[in-house]
Amino acid sequence: YGLLRFGVGLFPEAWSTLAPWVAWWAVVSVLYGALTAIAQTDMKKMVAFSSVGHMGFILLAAAAGTPLSLVAAVIQMISHGLISALLFLLVGVVYKTTGTRDLGILRGLLNPERGLPVIGSLMVLGVMASAGIPGMVGFISEFMVFRGSFPVFPLQTLLCMAGTGLTAVYFLLLVNKAFFGRLMARADGQVVTLPPVSWRDRSPGILLALLIILFGLQPNWLVG
């Protein structure tokens, strides 16, 4: 918001000079965030580095400075706020329930009998939104960013699009490791039975998920 308000708005000539450098910095942000997220074994750190990468899309849109890209930057801020809030919330619920965020330990959280099926389903939805799957607000914002930025910075836009593919990679790793497979077992080999998640912990995630889908299906509510 500060870049749009003060950089583009108050100092347009200086911004046009710095814009190519900002676009390359956006590429660095997207690729660094994605590659670092792939290397993480802590769920919270993975989501945090994902956030770094997605902020790069806002940088790219601001650097391009076209009418569409500037609108896209604002939509991406809203999208990022909803998706990151959902993912961080769910990681917190997983940690509260299991006592760990380690992807080397967590297993089978989608198990409907002894796992966290609702939290797992919300996590899958959040991951899909972050990866830009159509029908969710993440797709709308990223598509607008790329469409508005490509005429000005085609190479940088293509590199950032590659970062979207990497987003799918590390979030697939997260979901595959933590939510699929056999449920966690104790040292004595007994399967862990996790306590149910309260509605107080579920309801914010459900509300955020509904907004992510709603704005994905009705993007005009954001731009109109």
Secondary structure as a PSIPRED ss2 file (coil, helix, strand):
# PSIPRED VFORMAT (PSIPRED V4.0)

   1 Y C   1.000  0.000  0.000
   2 G H   0.000  1.000  0.000
   3 L H   0.000  1.000  0.000
   4 L H   0.000  1.000  0.000
   5 R H   0.000  1.000  0.000
   6 F H   0.000  1.000  0.000
   7 G H   0.000  1.000  0.000
   8 V H   0.000  1.000  0.000
   9 G H   0.000  1.000  0.000
  10 L H   0.000  1.000  0.000
  11 F C   1.000  0.000  0.000
  12 P H   0.000  1.000  0.000
  13 E H   0.000  1.000  0.000
  14 A H   0.000  1.000  0.000
  15 W H   0.000  1.000  0.000
  16 S H   0.000  1.000  0.000
  17 T H   0.000  1.000  0.000
  18 L H   0.000  1.000  0.000
  19 A H   0.000  1.000  0.000
  20 P H   0.000  1.000  0.000
  21 W H   0.000  1.000  0.000
  22 V H   0.000  1.000  0.000
  23 A H   0.000  1.000  0.000
  24 W H   0.000  1.000  0.000
  25 W H   0.000  1.000  0.000
  26 A H   0.000  1.000  0.000
  27 V H   0.000  1.000  0.000
  28 V H   0.000  1.000  0.000
  29 S H   0.000  1.000  0.000
  30 V H   0.000  1.000  0.000
  31 L H   0.000  1.000  0.000
  32 Y H   0.000  1.000  0.000
  33 G H   0.000  1.000  0.000
  34 A H   0.000  1.000  0.000
  35 L H   0.000  1.000  0.000
  36 T H   0.000  1.000  0.000
  37 A H   0.000  1.000  0.000
  38 I H   0.000  1.000  0.000
  39 A C   1.000  0.000  0.000
  40 Q C   1.000  0.000  0.000
  41 T C   1.000  0.000  0.000
  42 D E   0.000  0.000  1.000
  43 M H   0.000  1.000  0.000
  44 K H   0.000  1.000  0.000
  45 K H   0.000  1.000  0.000
  46 M H   0.000  1.000  0.000
  47 V H   0.000  1.000  0.000
  48 A H   0.000  1.000  0.000
  49 F H   0.000  1.000  0.000
  50 S H   0.000  1.000  0.000
  51 S H   0.000  1.000  0.000
  52 V H   0.000  1.000  0.000
  53 G H   0.000  1.000  0.000
  54 H H   0.000  1.000  0.000
  55 M H   0.000  1.000  0.000
  56 G H   0.000  1.000  0.000
  57 F H   0.000  1.000  0.000
  58 I H   0.000  1.000  0.000
  59 L H   0.000  1.000  0.000
  60 L H   0.000  1.000  0.000
  61 A H   0.000  1.000  0.000
  62 A H   0.000  1.000  0.000
  63 A H   0.000  1.000  0.000
  64 A H   0.000  1.000  0.000
  65 G C   1.000  0.000  0.000
  66 T C   1.000  0.000  0.000
  67 P H   0.000  1.000  0.000
  68 L H   0.000  1.000  0.000
  69 S H   0.000  1.000  0.000
  70 L H   0.000  1.000  0.000
  71 V H   0.000  1.000  0.000
  72 A H   0.000  1.000  0.000
  73 A H   0.000  1.000  0.000
  74 V H   0.000  1.000  0.000
  75 I H   0.000  1.000  0.000
  76 Q H   0.000  1.000  0.000
  77 M H   0.000  1.000  0.000
  78 I H   0.000  1.000  0.000
  79 S H   0.000  1.000  0.000
  80 H H   0.000  1.000  0.000
  81 G H   0.000  1.000  0.000
  82 L H   0.000  1.000  0.000
  83 I H   0.000  1.000  0.000
  84 S H   0.000  1.000  0.000
  85 A H   0.000  1.000  0.000
  86 L H   0.000  1.000  0.000
  87 L H   0.000  1.000  0.000
  88 F H   0.000  1.000  0.000
  89 L H   0.000  1.000  0.000
  90 L H   0.000  1.000  0.000
  91 V H   0.000  1.000  0.000
  92 G H   0.000  1.000  0.000
  93 V H   0.000  1.000  0.000
  94 V H   0.000  1.000  0.000
  95 Y H   0.000  1.000  0.000
  96 K H   0.000  1.000  0.000
  97 T H   0.000  1.000  0.000
  98 T H   0.000  1.000  0.000
  99 G C   1.000  0.000  0.000
 100 T C   1.000  0.000  0.000
 101 R C   1.000  0.000  0.000
 102 D E   0.000  0.000  1.000
 103 L C   1.000  0.000  0.000
 104 G C   1.000  0.000  0.000
 105 I C   1.000  0.000  0.000
 106 L C   1.000  0.000  0.000
 107 R C   1.000  0.000  0.000
 108 G C   1.000  0.000  0.000
 109 L C   1.000  0.000  0.000
 110 L C   1.000  0.000  0.000
 111 N C   1.000  0.000  0.000
 112 P C   1.000  0.000  0.000
 113 E C   1.000  0.000  0.000
 114 R C   1.000  0.000  0.000
 115 G C   1.000  0.000  0.000
 116 L C   1.000  0.000  0.000
 117 P H   0.000  1.000  0.000
 118 V H   0.000  1.000  0.000
 119 I H   0.000  1.000  0.000
 120 G H   0.000  1.000  0.000
 121 S H   0.000  1.000  0.000
 122 L H   0.000  1.000  0.000
 123 M H   0.000  1.000  0.000
 124 V H   0.000  1.000  0.000
 125 L H   0.000  1.000  0.000
 126 G H   0.000  1.000  0.000
 127 V H   0.000  1.000  0.000
 128 M H   0.000  1.000  0.000
 129 A H   0.000  1.000  0.000
 130 S H   0.000  1.000  0.000
 131 A C   1.000  0.000  0.000
 132 G C   1.000  0.000  0.000
 133 I C   1.000  0.000  0.000
 134 P C   1.000  0.000  0.000
 135 G C   1.000  0.000  0.000
 136 M C   1.000  0.000  0.000
 137 V H   0.000  1.000  0.000
 138 G H   0.000  1.000  0.000
 139 F H   0.000  1.000  0.000
 140 I H   0.000  1.000  0.000
 141 S H   0.000  1.000  0.000
 142 E H   0.000  1.000  0.000
 143 F H   0.000  1.000  0.000
 144 M H   0.000  1.000  0.000
 145 V H   0.000  1.000  0.000
 146 F H   0.000  1.000  0.000
 147 R H   0.000  1.000  0.000
 148 G H   0.000  1.000  0.000
 149 S H   0.000  1.000  0.000
 150 F C   1.000  0.000  0.000
 151 P C   1.000  0.000  0.000
 152 V C   1.000  0.000  0.000
 153 F C   1.000  0.000  0.000
 154 P H   0.000  1.000  0.000
 155 L H   0.000  1.000  0.000
 156 Q H   0.000  1.000  0.000
 157 T H   0.000  1.000  0.000
 158 L H   0.000  1.000  0.000
 159 L H   0.000  1.000  0.000
 160 C H   0.000  1.000  0.000
 161 M H   0.000  1.000  0.000
 162 A H   0.000  1.000  0.000
 163 G H   0.000  1.000  0.000
 164 T H   0.000  1.000  0.000
 165 G H   0.000  1.000  0.000
 166 L H   0.000  1.000  0.000
 167 T H   0.000  1.000  0.000
 168 A H   0.000  1.000  0.000
 169 V H   0.000  1.000  0.000
 170 Y H   0.000  1.000  0.000
 171 F H   0.000  1.000  0.000
 172 L H   0.000  1.000  0.000
 173 L H   0.000  1.000  0.000
 174 L H   0.000  1.000  0.000
 175 V H   0.000  1.000  0.000
 176 N H   0.000  1.000  0.000
 177 K H   0.000  1.000  0.000
 178 A H   0.000  1.000  0.000
 179 F H   0.000  1.000  0.000
 180 F C   1.000  0.000  0.000
 181 G C   1.000  0.000  0.000
 182 R C   1.000  0.000  0.000
 183 L C   1.000  0.000  0.000
 184 M C   1.000  0.000  0.000
 185 A E   0.000  0.000  1.000
 186 R C   1.000  0.000  0.000
 187 A C   1.000  0.000  0.000
 188 D C   1.000  0.000  0.000
 189 G C   1.000  0.000  0.000
 190 Q C   1.000  0.000  0.000
 191 V E   0.000  0.000  1.000
 192 V C   1.000  0.000  0.000
 193 T C   1.000  0.000  0.000
 194 L C   1.000  0.000  0.000
 195 P C   1.000  0.000  0.000
 196 P C   1.000  0.000  0.000
 197 V C   1.000  0.000  0.000
 198 S C   1.000  0.000  0.000
 199 W H   0.000  1.000  0.000
 200 R H   0.000  1.000  0.000
 201 D H   0.000  1.000  0.000
 202 R H   0.000  1.000  0.000
 203 S H   0.000  1.000  0.000
 204 P H   0.000  1.000  0.000
 205 G H   0.000  1.000  0.000
 206 I H   0.000  1.000  0.000
 207 L H   0.000  1.000  0.000
 208 L H   0.000  1.000  0.000
 209 A H   0.000  1.000  0.000
 210 L H   0.000  1.000  0.000
 211 L H   0.000  1.000  0.000
 212 I H   0.000  1.000  0.000
 213 I H   0.000  1.000  0.000
 214 L H   0.000  1.000  0.000
 215 F H   0.000  1.000  0.000
 216 G H   0.000  1.000  0.000
 217 L H   0.000  1.000  0.000
 218 Q C   1.000  0.000  0.000
 219 P C   1.000  0.000  0.000
 220 N H   0.000  1.000  0.000
 221 W H   0.000  1.000  0.000
 222 L H   0.000  1.000  0.000
 223 V H   0.000  1.000  0.000
 224 G C   1.000  0.000  0.000
